């Protein structure tokens, strides 16, 4: 039982939402266009998401094992699972688990490609795996050299929704590109937010995250601007495609994320306030995606 709990902690299961929602959003967009969804494909796509999230968590934990040892300001949202840093699992064990999850991603994406007759899904799988590799591993190591946040934005803002959409339709026809002005700034803001608590150890380790390069205050300001831009396009999208829901109070839920993050505005790494700031930033991103999914499925 103890060993199982260690792996549960290593897997950081709450972060499944980062992968689950973009994949479901792409499929929900297809449903909005056709009023049809293949449940087998839905299951295969979301299963891919489970393996993809585990690959990301394990591979990143292994790559950041030295930095995590220096991290004393980690939170439940940042700093890795702490499994290697706490000596609960050996680095090689986590590395092997990451490789296993990558293989599982390839297998499930191949099965989905055959079932849906959409071979490009295999290519998207490799692209999704590559983004993490480029983020954490040589010769790229963009999480250290700078630009890691943009890789995260591309992965969850474009690759995963596209994977979900193409799995259902097999074609780029009618792909909702209007979602990109919502998803890209929103996910970039979320990527910046989750790096904020780790700036002390990232600085020591030579990581060139945006928060390290610009400082926490500027990073928070840019993050807030990105969230406002994403919310503006979200409301604009809703007014065009879901005009009957203009008076729906749910539309204002994401604003709780923006205003809530102000409660932790002055928070510094290692304080409760910074965790509060990150929580509400994540809340903003998740609430936008959940509302879009609900609109696609229910507000026709």
C-alpha positions as CSV (number, residue, x, y, z in Angstrom):
1,X,0.0,0.0,0.0
2,X,2.8,2.4,0.9
3,X,4.5,1.8,-2.5
4,X,1.2,2.5,-4.3
5,X,0.9,5.8,-2.4
6,X,4.4,6.8,-3.5
7,X,3.4,6.3,-7.1
8,X,0.2,8.2,-6.6
9,X,2.3,11.1,-5.3
10,X,4.8,10.7,-8.1
11,X,1.9,10.9,-10.6
12,X,0.5,14.2,-9.4
13,X,-2.9,13.2,-10.5
14,X,-4.6,16.6,-10.1
15,X,-2.5,17.8,-13.0
16,X,-4.4,15.4,-15.2
17,X,-6.9,18.3,-15.7
18,X,-4.2,20.2,-17.7
19,X,-4.3,17.4,-20.4
20,X,-7.8,16.1,-20.0
21,X,-9.6,19.3,-20.7
22,X,-7.8,20.4,-23.9
23,X,-8.3,17.0,-25.4
24,X,-12.0,17.0,-24.4
25,X,-12.3,20.6,-25.7
26,X,-11.2,19.6,-29.2
27,X,-13.8,16.8,-29.3
28,X,-16.5,19.1,-27.9
29,X,-15.8,21.6,-30.7
30,X,-16.4,18.7,-33.2
31,X,-19.6,17.9,-31.5
32,X,-20.8,21.5,-31.7
33,X,-20.3,21.3,-35.5
34,X,-21.9,17.9,-36.1
35,X,-24.0,17.0,-33.1
36,X,-22.3,13.7,-33.0
37,X,-19.4,12.2,-31.1
38,X,-17.9,8.7,-31.2
39,X,-17.7,7.4,-27.7
40,X,-15.0,4.8,-28.5
41,X,-12.8,7.6,-29.9
42,X,-13.6,9.7,-26.9
43,X,-12.3,6.9,-24.6
44,X,-9.2,6.4,-26.7
45,X,-8.3,10.1,-26.8
46,X,-8.8,10.6,-23.0
47,X,-6.8,7.4,-22.3
48,X,-4.0,8.9,-24.4
49,X,-4.2,11.9,-22.2
50,X,-3.7,9.9,-19.1
51,X,-0.5,8.4,-20.4
52,X,0.7,11.7,-21.8
53,X,0.3,13.4,-18.4
54,X,2.2,10.7,-16.7
55,X,5.0,10.8,-19.2
56,X,5.3,14.6,-18.7
57,X,5.3,14.3,-14.9
58,X,7.8,11.4,-14.8
59,X,10.1,12.8,-17.5
60,X,10.2,16.2,-16.0
61,X,10.9,14.9,-12.5
62,X,13.9,13.0,-13.8
63,X,15.2,15.9,-15.8
64,X,14.8,18.4,-12.9
65,X,16.1,16.1,-10.2
66,X,19.1,18.3,-9.4
67,X,17.1,21.5,-9.4
68,X,14.4,20.0,-7.2
69,X,17.0,19.2,-4.5
70,X,17.7,22.9,-4.2
71,X,14.0,23.9,-4.2
72,X,12.7,25.0,-0.8
73,X,9.8,27.0,-2.1
74,X,7.9,24.3,-3.9
75,X,4.1,24.2,-3.7
76,X,1.4,21.7,-4.6
77,X,1.3,23.4,-8.0
78,X,5.1,23.5,-8.7
79,X,8.4,22.0,-7.9
80,X,7.7,18.5,-9.2
81,X,6.4,15.6,-7.2
82,X,9.4,15.7,-4.8
83,X,9.6,11.9,-5.0
84,X,13.3,11.8,-6.1
85,X,14.2,14.8,-3.9
86,X,12.7,12.9,-0.9
87,X,14.5,9.7,-1.8
88,X,11.2,7.7,-2.2
89,X,12.1,6.5,-5.7
90,X,15.4,6.2,-7.5
91,X,15.9,8.5,-10.5
92,X,16.3,5.5,-12.8
93,X,13.0,4.2,-11.7
94,X,11.3,7.4,-12.7
95,X,13.2,7.5,-16.0
96,X,12.0,4.0,-16.8
97,X,8.4,5.0,-15.9
98,X,8.6,8.0,-18.3
99,X,9.9,5.7,-21.1
100,X,7.1,3.3,-20.4
101,X,4.5,6.0,-20.6
102,X,5.9,7.3,-23.8
103,X,5.6,3.9,-25.3
104,X,2.0,3.7,-24.0
105,X,1.3,7.0,-25.7
106,X,2.6,5.7,-29.0
107,X,0.5,2.5,-28.7
108,X,-2.8,4.2,-27.8
109,X,-2.3,6.9,-30.5
110,X,-1.6,4.2,-33.1
111,X,-4.7,2.3,-32.1
112,X,-6.7,5.5,-32.3
113,X,-5.2,6.3,-35.7
114,X,-6.2,2.9,-37.1
115,X,-9.7,3.0,-35.6
116,X,-10.4,6.5,-36.8
117,X,-8.4,6.2,-40.1
118,X,-6.4,9.3,-39.1
119,X,-2.7,8.6,-39.2
120,X,-1.8,12.2,-38.4
121,X,-2.6,11.3,-34.8
122,X,0.6,9.4,-34.5
123,X,2.5,12.4,-35.7
124,X,0.7,14.6,-33.2
125,X,1.6,12.1,-30.5
126,X,5.3,12.4,-31.4
127,X,5.0,16.1,-31.4
128,X,3.4,16.2,-28.0
129,X,6.2,13.9,-26.6
130,X,8.9,16.1,-28.3
131,X,7.6,19.3,-26.7
132,X,8.4,17.9,-23.3
133,X,11.7,16.5,-24.5
134,X,12.6,20.0,-25.9
135,X,11.5,21.5,-22.7
136,X,13.6,19.4,-20.4
137,X,16.3,17.6,-22.3
138,X,19.5,18.2,-24.3
139,X,20.3,19.6,-26.8
140,X,17.3,21.9,-26.4
141,X,16.6,22.3,-22.6
142,X,14.3,25.3,-23.3
143,X,13.1,25.3,-19.7
144,X,16.7,26.4,-18.8
145,X,17.6,28.4,-21.9
146,X,14.3,30.3,-22.1
147,X,11.0,29.7,-23.9
148,X,9.8,26.8,-21.9
149,X,6.5,28.5,-21.2
150,X,5.8,28.9,-25.0
151,X,6.3,25.1,-25.4
152,X,3.7,24.5,-22.7
153,X,1.4,27.0,-24.4
154,X,1.7,25.2,-27.8
155,X,1.2,21.8,-26.2
156,X,-2.0,22.4,-24.3
157,X,-3.2,25.3,-26.4
158,X,-2.8,23.8,-29.9
159,X,-1.5,20.3,-30.0
160,X,-3.9,18.6,-27.6
161,X,-7.1,20.3,-28.8
162,X,-6.1,19.6,-32.3
163,X,-5.5,15.9,-31.4
164,X,-9.0,15.6,-29.9
165,X,-10.7,17.4,-32.8
166,X,-8.9,15.4,-35.5
167,X,-9.5,12.1,-33.7
168,X,-13.2,12.7,-34.0
169,X,-13.4,14.2,-37.5
170,X,-10.2,13.1,-39.3
171,X,-10.0,16.5,-41.0
172,X,-9.0,20.1,-40.3
173,X,-12.2,21.2,-42.0
174,X,-14.2,23.6,-39.7
175,X,-11.5,23.5,-37.0
176,X,-12.3,26.4,-34.7
177,X,-9.3,28.5,-35.1
178,X,-11.2,31.3,-33.4
179,X,-10.4,29.5,-30.1
180,X,-6.7,30.2,-30.4
181,X,-6.8,33.8,-29.3
182,X,-8.4,32.4,-26.1
183,X,-6.3,29.3,-25.5
184,X,-2.9,30.7,-26.3
185,X,-2.7,33.7,-23.9
186,X,-4.6,31.7,-21.3
187,X,-2.2,28.8,-21.3
188,X,0.9,31.1,-21.5
189,X,-0.4,32.9,-18.4
190,X,-0.9,29.5,-16.6
191,X,2.6,28.4,-17.6
192,X,4.1,31.6,-16.2
193,X,2.0,31.3,-13.0
194,X,3.2,27.8,-12.1
195,X,6.8,28.8,-12.4
196,X,6.5,31.7,-10.0
197,X,7.0,29.8,-6.7
198,X,10.2,28.1,-8.0
199,X,12.1,31.3,-9.0
200,X,14.7,31.0,-6.1
201,X,15.8,27.5,-7.1
202,X,15.4,28.2,-10.8
203,X,17.7,31.2,-10.4
204,X,20.3,29.1,-8.6
205,X,20.1,26.3,-11.2
206,X,20.4,28.8,-14.1
207,X,16.9,28.3,-15.4
208,X,15.9,31.2,-17.7
209,X,12.1,31.1,-17.0
210,X,10.2,34.3,-17.7
211,X,9.7,34.8,-14.0
212,X,13.5,34.6,-13.5
213,X,14.3,36.9,-16.4
214,X,11.7,39.5,-15.8
215,X,11.2,39.2,-12.0
216,X,8.0,38.1,-10.2
217,X,6.3,41.5,-10.3
218,X,6.6,42.0,-14.1
219,X,5.8,38.3,-14.7
220,X,2.6,38.7,-12.6
221,X,1.7,41.8,-14.6
222,X,2.2,40.2,-17.9
223,X,0.3,37.2,-16.7
224,X,-2.7,39.3,-15.7
225,X,-2.7,41.1,-19.1
226,X,-2.7,37.7,-20.9
227,X,-5.6,36.6,-18.8
228,X,-7.6,39.7,-19.6
229,X,-6.8,39.3,-23.3
230,X,-8.0,35.6,-23.1
231,X,-11.2,36.6,-21.3
232,X,-11.9,39.4,-23.8
233,X,-11.7,36.9,-26.7
234,X,-13.7,34.3,-24.7
235,X,-16.6,36.8,-24.3
236,X,-16.3,37.8,-28.0
237,X,-16.4,34.1,-29.0
238,X,-19.4,33.5,-26.8
239,X,-21.3,36.6,-28.3
240,X,-20.8,35.3,-31.8
241,X,-21.5,31.6,-31.3
242,X,-23.7,31.5,-28.2
243,X,-25.6,34.7,-28.1
244,X,-28.5,33.1,-26.2
245,X,-26.2,32.7,-23.2
246,X,-25.2,36.3,-22.9
247,X,-27.0,36.6,-19.5
248,X,-25.6,33.4,-18.2
249,X,-23.9,34.2,-14.8
250,X,-21.4,31.4,-15.5
251,X,-19.7,33.7,-18.0
252,X,-18.3,35.6,-15.1
253,X,-16.7,32.7,-13.2
254,X,-13.3,33.1,-14.8
255,X,-13.2,36.7,-13.4
256,X,-13.1,35.1,-10.0
257,X,-9.7,33.7,-11.1
258,X,-8.4,37.1,-12.1
259,X,-9.7,39.0,-9.0
260,X,-8.8,36.1,-6.7
261,X,-5.2,36.1,-7.9
262,X,-5.0,39.8,-6.7
263,X,-5.3,38.5,-3.2
264,X,-1.9,36.9,-3.6
265,X,-0.4,39.7,-5.7
266,X,2.3,40.6,-3.2
267,X,3.1,36.9,-2.4
268,X,6.7,35.9,-2.6
269,X,8.1,32.4,-3.2
270,X,7.8,30.3,0.0
271,X,4.6,32.1,1.2
272,X,1.0,31.0,1.3
273,X,0.1,34.1,-0.8
274,X,2.1,32.9,-3.8
275,X,0.2,29.5,-3.7
276,X,-3.0,31.5,-3.6
277,X,-2.0,33.5,-6.6
278,X,-1.1,30.4,-8.6
279,X,-4.3,28.6,-7.5
280,X,-6.5,31.4,-8.9
281,X,-4.4,31.6,-12.1
282,X,-5.0,27.9,-12.7
283,X,-8.6,28.3,-11.8
284,X,-9.0,30.9,-14.5
285,X,-7.5,28.6,-17.2
286,X,-9.6,25.6,-16.1
287,X,-12.8,27.5,-15.8
288,X,-12.5,29.0,-19.3
289,X,-12.0,25.5,-20.8
290,X,-14.8,24.0,-18.8
291,X,-17.2,26.7,-19.9
292,X,-16.3,26.3,-23.5
293,X,-16.8,22.5,-23.3
294,X,-20.2,23.1,-21.6
295,X,-21.2,25.6,-24.3
296,X,-20.2,23.2,-27.1
297,X,-22.1,20.2,-25.6
298,X,-25.2,21.9,-24.1
299,X,-25.8,25.5,-25.3
300,X,-26.5,24.7,-29.0
